[in-house]
Amino acid sequence: MNDPILGADAIEWQGTYYKTIMTTEESGGAMSVVDSVSPPNSGPPRHVHHDADEAFVLMTGDVEFWLEGERFTRGPGETVFVPRGREHTFRVVSDRPSRHLVILTPGGFEGFFAEMAAGQFRIPADMPAIEESAARFRLSFTGPPLGAQ
């Protein structure tokens, strides 16, 4: 795919572009870093990473986060840390895309994005296949995306 921000080697799934800028292999398994561009009103269903901490570094756009019942908004230059095992989700609330880095420790979760982009699975239509892949990456879906309640 070719994203005007991330370039020709970005992958796309459901309108969000992903480009791994540090692979698990490059960090010796310690982490992965994915540069992501998400369109307005987009975001995943609620979920839990069972074995990875997740940090977001926002570069553009405003994003509403939900972390175990607490809602808050972050914008450019701000960060959010989600400890492993904590239920969370987010949604882009600005009228422009959000570009943000997704840092996962340890690394490995970038493979989930690659599988989803390769299969072009759709939420909610393809949830059984998505959940099967998610389980391999120690991810569980726990509820609807923000705005769907």
Biotite code that builds the C-alpha atoms (Angstrom):
import biotite.structure as struc

atoms = struc.array([
    struc.Atom([0.000, 0.000, 0.000], chain_id="A", res_id=1, res_name="MET", atom_name="CA", element="C"),
    struc.Atom([1.039, 3.574, -0.408], chain_id="A", res_id=2, res_name="ASN", atom_name="CA", element="C"),
    struc.Atom([0.220, 5.974, 2.385], chain_id="A", res_id=3, res_name="ASP", atom_name="CA", element="C"),
    struc.Atom([1.151, 9.630, 1.706], chain_id="A", res_id=4, res_name="PRO", atom_name="CA", element="C"),
    struc.Atom([2.668, 9.900, 5.187], chain_id="A", res_id=5, res_name="ILE", atom_name="CA", element="C"),
    struc.Atom([4.218, 6.475, 5.796], chain_id="A", res_id=6, res_name="LEU", atom_name="CA", element="C"),
    struc.Atom([5.212, 5.628, 2.219], chain_id="A", res_id=7, res_name="GLY", atom_name="CA", element="C"),
    struc.Atom([4.997, 2.655, -0.100], chain_id="A", res_id=8, res_name="ALA", atom_name="CA", element="C"),
    struc.Atom([5.992, -0.011, 2.426], chain_id="A", res_id=9, res_name="ASP", atom_name="CA", element="C"),
    struc.Atom([3.128, 0.747, 4.832], chain_id="A", res_id=10, res_name="ALA", atom_name="CA", element="C"),
    struc.Atom([0.425, -1.883, 5.229], chain_id="A", res_id=11, res_name="ILE", atom_name="CA", element="C"),
    struc.Atom([-3.271, -1.026, 5.495], chain_id="A", res_id=12, res_name="GLU", atom_name="CA", element="C"),
    struc.Atom([-6.083, -2.604, 7.483], chain_id="A", res_id=13, res_name="TRP", atom_name="CA", element="C"),
    struc.Atom([-9.578, -1.056, 7.755], chain_id="A", res_id=14, res_name="GLN", atom_name="CA", element="C"),
    struc.Atom([-8.297, 2.372, 6.698], chain_id="A", res_id=15, res_name="GLY", atom_name="CA", element="C"),
    struc.Atom([-5.414, 2.463, 9.200], chain_id="A", res_id=16, res_name="THR", atom_name="CA", element="C"),
    struc.Atom([-1.842, 2.359, 7.906], chain_id="A", res_id=17, res_name="TYR", atom_name="CA", element="C"),
    struc.Atom([0.985, 0.664, 9.786], chain_id="A", res_id=18, res_name="TYR", atom_name="CA", element="C"),
    struc.Atom([4.736, 0.757, 9.247], chain_id="A", res_id=19, res_name="LYS", atom_name="CA", element="C"),
    struc.Atom([7.031, -1.174, 11.586], chain_id="A", res_id=20, res_name="THR", atom_name="CA", element="C"),
    struc.Atom([10.001, 1.088, 12.264], chain_id="A", res_id=21, res_name="ILE", atom_name="CA", element="C"),
    struc.Atom([11.680, -1.201, 14.815], chain_id="A", res_id=22, res_name="MET", atom_name="CA", element="C"),
    struc.Atom([11.163, -4.917, 14.516], chain_id="A", res_id=23, res_name="THR", atom_name="CA", element="C"),
    struc.Atom([11.259, -7.393, 17.346], chain_id="A", res_id=24, res_name="THR", atom_name="CA", element="C"),
    struc.Atom([14.401, -8.862, 15.788], chain_id="A", res_id=25, res_name="GLU", atom_name="CA", element="C"),
    struc.Atom([16.155, -5.469, 15.723], chain_id="A", res_id=26, res_name="GLU", atom_name="CA", element="C"),
    struc.Atom([15.578, -5.081, 19.468], chain_id="A", res_id=27, res_name="SER", atom_name="CA", element="C"),
    struc.Atom([16.550, -8.612, 20.408], chain_id="A", res_id=28, res_name="GLY", atom_name="CA", element="C"),
    struc.Atom([12.910, -9.283, 21.338], chain_id="A", res_id=29, res_name="GLY", atom_name="CA", element="C"),
    struc.Atom([12.700, -6.375, 23.774], chain_id="A", res_id=30, res_name="ALA", atom_name="CA", element="C"),
    struc.Atom([10.202, -4.250, 21.836], chain_id="A", res_id=31, res_name="MET", atom_name="CA", element="C"),
    struc.Atom([8.605, -3.300, 18.554], chain_id="A", res_id=32, res_name="SER", atom_name="CA", element="C"),
    struc.Atom([7.713, 0.174, 17.342], chain_id="A", res_id=33, res_name="VAL", atom_name="CA", element="C"),
    struc.Atom([4.958, 0.725, 14.783], chain_id="A", res_id=34, res_name="VAL", atom_name="CA", element="C"),
    struc.Atom([4.236, 4.090, 13.136], chain_id="A", res_id=35, res_name="ASP", atom_name="CA", element="C"),
    struc.Atom([0.483, 4.250, 12.592], chain_id="A", res_id=36, res_name="SER", atom_name="CA", element="C"),
    struc.Atom([-1.940, 6.620, 10.846], chain_id="A", res_id=37, res_name="VAL", atom_name="CA", element="C"),
    struc.Atom([-5.584, 6.156, 11.881], chain_id="A", res_id=38, res_name="SER", atom_name="CA", element="C"),
    struc.Atom([-8.475, 8.025, 10.224], chain_id="A", res_id=39, res_name="PRO", atom_name="CA", element="C"),
    struc.Atom([-11.045, 10.094, 12.149], chain_id="A", res_id=40, res_name="PRO", atom_name="CA", element="C"),
    struc.Atom([-13.581, 8.054, 14.154], chain_id="A", res_id=41, res_name="ASN", atom_name="CA", element="C"),
    struc.Atom([-11.476, 4.890, 13.918], chain_id="A", res_id=42, res_name="SER", atom_name="CA", element="C"),
    struc.Atom([-10.295, 2.639, 16.712], chain_id="A", res_id=43, res_name="GLY", atom_name="CA", element="C"),
    struc.Atom([-10.230, -1.003, 17.753], chain_id="A", res_id=44, res_name="PRO", atom_name="CA", element="C"),
    struc.Atom([-12.695, -2.914, 19.910], chain_id="A", res_id=45, res_name="PRO", atom_name="CA", element="C"),
    struc.Atom([-11.860, -3.069, 23.623], chain_id="A", res_id=46, res_name="ARG", atom_name="CA", element="C"),
    struc.Atom([-9.063, -5.530, 24.182], chain_id="A", res_id=47, res_name="HIS", atom_name="CA", element="C"),
    struc.Atom([-6.313, -6.826, 26.473], chain_id="A", res_id=48, res_name="VAL", atom_name="CA", element="C"),
    struc.Atom([-2.664, -7.530, 25.643], chain_id="A", res_id=49, res_name="HIS", atom_name="CA", element="C"),
    struc.Atom([-1.892, -10.374, 28.030], chain_id="A", res_id=50, res_name="HIS", atom_name="CA", element="C"),
    struc.Atom([1.890, -10.318, 27.754], chain_id="A", res_id=51, res_name="ASP", atom_name="CA", element="C"),
    struc.Atom([2.871, -6.869, 26.476], chain_id="A", res_id=52, res_name="ALA", atom_name="CA", element="C"),
    struc.Atom([2.903, -3.318, 27.771], chain_id="A", res_id=53, res_name="ASP", atom_name="CA", element="C"),
    struc.Atom([1.762, -0.751, 25.201], chain_id="A", res_id=54, res_name="GLU", atom_name="CA", element="C"),
    struc.Atom([2.721, 2.898, 24.888], chain_id="A", res_id=55, res_name="ALA", atom_name="CA", element="C"),
    struc.Atom([1.292, 5.450, 22.476], chain_id="A", res_id=56, res_name="PHE", atom_name="CA", element="C"),
    struc.Atom([3.165, 8.584, 21.407], chain_id="A", res_id=57, res_name="VAL", atom_name="CA", element="C"),
    struc.Atom([0.756, 10.946, 19.643], chain_id="A", res_id=58, res_name="LEU", atom_name="CA", element="C"),
    struc.Atom([2.153, 13.075, 16.838], chain_id="A", res_id=59, res_name="MET", atom_name="CA", element="C"),
    struc.Atom([-1.024, 14.377, 15.154], chain_id="A", res_id=60, res_name="THR", atom_name="CA", element="C"),
    struc.Atom([-4.730, 14.354, 15.892], chain_id="A", res_id=61, res_name="GLY", atom_name="CA", element="C"),
    struc.Atom([-6.674, 13.946, 19.123], chain_id="A", res_id=62, res_name="ASP", atom_name="CA", element="C"),
    struc.Atom([-7.459, 10.511, 20.503], chain_id="A", res_id=63, res_name="VAL", atom_name="CA", element="C"),
    struc.Atom([-9.912, 9.490, 23.212], chain_id="A", res_id=64, res_name="GLU", atom_name="CA", element="C"),
    struc.Atom([-8.671, 6.553, 25.264], chain_id="A", res_id=65, res_name="PHE", atom_name="CA", element="C"),
    struc.Atom([-10.665, 4.192, 27.462], chain_id="A", res_id=66, res_name="TRP", atom_name="CA", element="C"),
    struc.Atom([-8.585, 2.358, 30.075], chain_id="A", res_id=67, res_name="LEU", atom_name="CA", element="C"),
    struc.Atom([-10.579, 0.082, 32.372], chain_id="A", res_id=68, res_name="GLU", atom_name="CA", element="C"),
    struc.Atom([-13.523, 2.485, 32.531], chain_id="A", res_id=69, res_name="GLY", atom_name="CA", element="C"),
    struc.Atom([-11.552, 5.751, 32.647], chain_id="A", res_id=70, res_name="GLU", atom_name="CA", element="C"),
    struc.Atom([-11.894, 8.036, 29.603], chain_id="A", res_id=71, res_name="ARG", atom_name="CA", element="C"),
    struc.Atom([-9.366, 10.708, 28.681], chain_id="A", res_id=72, res_name="PHE", atom_name="CA", element="C"),
    struc.Atom([-8.148, 12.498, 25.567], chain_id="A", res_id=73, res_name="THR", atom_name="CA", element="C"),
    struc.Atom([-4.575, 13.028, 24.426], chain_id="A", res_id=74, res_name="ARG", atom_name="CA", element="C"),
    struc.Atom([-3.180, 15.075, 21.564], chain_id="A", res_id=75, res_name="GLY", atom_name="CA", element="C"),
    struc.Atom([0.078, 15.774, 19.760], chain_id="A", res_id=76, res_name="PRO", atom_name="CA", element="C"),
    struc.Atom([3.163, 15.528, 21.948], chain_id="A", res_id=77, res_name="GLY", atom_name="CA", element="C"),
    struc.Atom([1.371, 13.488, 24.618], chain_id="A", res_id=78, res_name="GLU", atom_name="CA", element="C"),
    struc.Atom([1.716, 9.836, 25.588], chain_id="A", res_id=79, res_name="THR", atom_name="CA", element="C"),
    struc.Atom([-0.383, 7.044, 27.054], chain_id="A", res_id=80, res_name="VAL", atom_name="CA", element="C"),
    struc.Atom([0.929, 3.932, 28.799], chain_id="A", res_id=81, res_name="PHE", atom_name="CA", element="C"),
    struc.Atom([-1.203, 0.784, 29.010], chain_id="A", res_id=82, res_name="VAL", atom_name="CA", element="C"),
    struc.Atom([0.231, -1.918, 31.276], chain_id="A", res_id=83, res_name="PRO", atom_name="CA", element="C"),
    struc.Atom([-0.142, -5.517, 30.131], chain_id="A", res_id=84, res_name="ARG", atom_name="CA", element="C"),
    struc.Atom([-3.364, -7.165, 31.228], chain_id="A", res_id=85, res_name="GLY", atom_name="CA", element="C"),
    struc.Atom([-5.374, -3.912, 31.315], chain_id="A", res_id=86, res_name="ARG", atom_name="CA", element="C"),
    struc.Atom([-8.538, -3.629, 29.217], chain_id="A", res_id=87, res_name="GLU", atom_name="CA", element="C"),
    struc.Atom([-8.393, -0.628, 26.866], chain_id="A", res_id=88, res_name="HIS", atom_name="CA", element="C"),
    struc.Atom([-9.300, 0.924, 23.537], chain_id="A", res_id=89, res_name="THR", atom_name="CA", element="C"),
    struc.Atom([-9.096, 4.265, 21.743], chain_id="A", res_id=90, res_name="PHE", atom_name="CA", element="C"),
    struc.Atom([-10.848, 6.324, 19.062], chain_id="A", res_id=91, res_name="ARG", atom_name="CA", element="C"),
    struc.Atom([-9.603, 9.213, 16.926], chain_id="A", res_id=92, res_name="VAL", atom_name="CA", element="C"),
    struc.Atom([-11.853, 12.158, 17.866], chain_id="A", res_id=93, res_name="VAL", atom_name="CA", element="C"),
    struc.Atom([-10.289, 14.928, 15.776], chain_id="A", res_id=94, res_name="SER", atom_name="CA", element="C"),
    struc.Atom([-11.389, 15.696, 12.223], chain_id="A", res_id=95, res_name="ASP", atom_name="CA", element="C"),
    struc.Atom([-7.903, 14.816, 10.989], chain_id="A", res_id=96, res_name="ARG", atom_name="CA", element="C"),
    struc.Atom([-6.047, 11.503, 11.158], chain_id="A", res_id=97, res_name="PRO", atom_name="CA", element="C"),
    struc.Atom([-3.975, 10.597, 14.184], chain_id="A", res_id=98, res_name="SER", atom_name="CA", element="C"),
    struc.Atom([-0.399, 9.629, 13.564], chain_id="A", res_id=99, res_name="ARG", atom_name="CA", element="C"),
    struc.Atom([1.015, 7.844, 16.564], chain_id="A", res_id=100, res_name="HIS", atom_name="CA", element="C"),
    struc.Atom([3.769, 5.465, 17.487], chain_id="A", res_id=101, res_name="LEU", atom_name="CA", element="C"),
    struc.Atom([2.723, 2.190, 19.108], chain_id="A", res_id=102, res_name="VAL", atom_name="CA", element="C"),
    struc.Atom([5.496, 0.737, 21.267], chain_id="A", res_id=103, res_name="ILE", atom_name="CA", element="C"),
    struc.Atom([5.016, -2.788, 22.582], chain_id="A", res_id=104, res_name="LEU", atom_name="CA", element="C"),
    struc.Atom([7.281, -4.474, 25.104], chain_id="A", res_id=105, res_name="THR", atom_name="CA", element="C"),
    struc.Atom([8.200, -7.181, 24.561], chain_id="A", res_id=106, res_name="PRO", atom_name="CA", element="C"),
    struc.Atom([7.969, -7.077, 20.786], chain_id="A", res_id=107, res_name="GLY", atom_name="CA", element="C"),
    struc.Atom([6.117, -9.415, 18.482], chain_id="A", res_id=108, res_name="GLY", atom_name="CA", element="C"),
    struc.Atom([2.651, -7.922, 18.228], chain_id="A", res_id=109, res_name="PHE", atom_name="CA", element="C"),
    struc.Atom([3.458, -6.200, 14.933], chain_id="A", res_id=110, res_name="GLU", atom_name="CA", element="C"),
    struc.Atom([2.790, -9.620, 13.372], chain_id="A", res_id=111, res_name="GLY", atom_name="CA", element="C"),
    struc.Atom([-0.906, -9.250, 14.207], chain_id="A", res_id=112, res_name="PHE", atom_name="CA", element="C"),
    struc.Atom([-1.130, -6.063, 12.125], chain_id="A", res_id=113, res_name="PHE", atom_name="CA", element="C"),
    struc.Atom([0.620, -7.862, 9.243], chain_id="A", res_id=114, res_name="ALA", atom_name="CA", element="C"),
    struc.Atom([-1.819, -10.801, 9.393], chain_id="A", res_id=115, res_name="GLU", atom_name="CA", element="C"),
    struc.Atom([-4.843, -8.500, 9.474], chain_id="A", res_id=116, res_name="MET", atom_name="CA", element="C"),
    struc.Atom([-3.572, -6.441, 6.525], chain_id="A", res_id=117, res_name="ALA", atom_name="CA", element="C"),
    struc.Atom([-2.739, -9.560, 4.498], chain_id="A", res_id=118, res_name="ALA", atom_name="CA", element="C"),
    struc.Atom([-6.193, -11.064, 5.077], chain_id="A", res_id=119, res_name="GLY", atom_name="CA", element="C"),
    struc.Atom([-8.107, -7.756, 4.965], chain_id="A", res_id=120, res_name="GLN", atom_name="CA", element="C"),
    struc.Atom([-10.344, -9.070, 7.746], chain_id="A", res_id=121, res_name="PHE", atom_name="CA", element="C"),
    struc.Atom([-13.346, -6.897, 8.651], chain_id="A", res_id=122, res_name="ARG", atom_name="CA", element="C"),
    struc.Atom([-14.700, -6.038, 12.074], chain_id="A", res_id=123, res_name="ILE", atom_name="CA", element="C"),
    struc.Atom([-17.294, -7.312, 13.001], chain_id="A", res_id=124, res_name="PRO", atom_name="CA", element="C"),
    struc.Atom([-17.932, -9.605, 10.005], chain_id="A", res_id=125, res_name="ALA", atom_name="CA", element="C"),
    struc.Atom([-14.713, -11.616, 10.344], chain_id="A", res_id=126, res_name="ASP", atom_name="CA", element="C"),
    struc.Atom([-14.371, -11.673, 14.139], chain_id="A", res_id=127, res_name="MET", atom_name="CA", element="C"),
    struc.Atom([-13.839, -15.464, 14.400], chain_id="A", res_id=128, res_name="PRO", atom_name="CA", element="C"),
    struc.Atom([-10.759, -15.261, 12.119], chain_id="A", res_id=129, res_name="ALA", atom_name="CA", element="C"),
    struc.Atom([-9.567, -12.073, 13.830], chain_id="A", res_id=130, res_name="ILE", atom_name="CA", element="C"),
    struc.Atom([-9.908, -13.647, 17.273], chain_id="A", res_id=131, res_name="GLU", atom_name="CA", element="C"),
    struc.Atom([-8.023, -16.755, 16.118], chain_id="A", res_id=132, res_name="GLU", atom_name="CA", element="C"),
    struc.Atom([-5.100, -14.594, 14.999], chain_id="A", res_id=133, res_name="SER", atom_name="CA", element="C"),
    struc.Atom([-5.324, -12.425, 18.116], chain_id="A", res_id=134, res_name="ALA", atom_name="CA", element="C"),
    struc.Atom([-5.004, -15.471, 20.366], chain_id="A", res_id=135, res_name="ALA", atom_name="CA", element="C"),
    struc.Atom([-1.651, -16.316, 18.745], chain_id="A", res_id=136, res_name="ARG", atom_name="CA", element="C"),
    struc.Atom([-0.471, -12.827, 19.678], chain_id="A", res_id=137, res_name="PHE", atom_name="CA", element="C"),
    struc.Atom([-1.806, -13.071, 23.273], chain_id="A", res_id=138, res_name="ARG", atom_name="CA", element="C"),
    struc.Atom([-4.630, -10.577, 22.618], chain_id="A", res_id=139, res_name="LEU", atom_name="CA", element="C"),
    struc.Atom([-8.272, -10.930, 23.689], chain_id="A", res_id=140, res_name="SER", atom_name="CA", element="C"),
    struc.Atom([-11.157, -8.775, 22.538], chain_id="A", res_id=141, res_name="PHE", atom_name="CA", element="C"),
    struc.Atom([-13.444, -7.819, 25.411], chain_id="A", res_id=142, res_name="THR", atom_name="CA", element="C"),
    struc.Atom([-16.019, -5.331, 24.108], chain_id="A", res_id=143, res_name="GLY", atom_name="CA", element="C"),
    struc.Atom([-17.096, -2.899, 21.414], chain_id="A", res_id=144, res_name="PRO", atom_name="CA", element="C"),
    struc.Atom([-15.086, 0.023, 20.075], chain_id="A", res_id=145, res_name="PRO", atom_name="CA", element="C"),
    struc.Atom([-15.681, 3.495, 21.524], chain_id="A", res_id=146, res_name="LEU", atom_name="CA", element="C"),
    struc.Atom([-18.703, 5.108, 19.932], chain_id="A", res_id=147, res_name="GLY", atom_name="CA", element="C"),
    struc.Atom([-20.423, 1.760, 19.302], chain_id="A", res_id=148, res_name="ALA", atom_name="CA", element="C"),
    struc.Atom([-22.010, 1.460, 22.756], chain_id="A", res_id=149, res_name="GLN", atom_name="CA", element="C"),
])
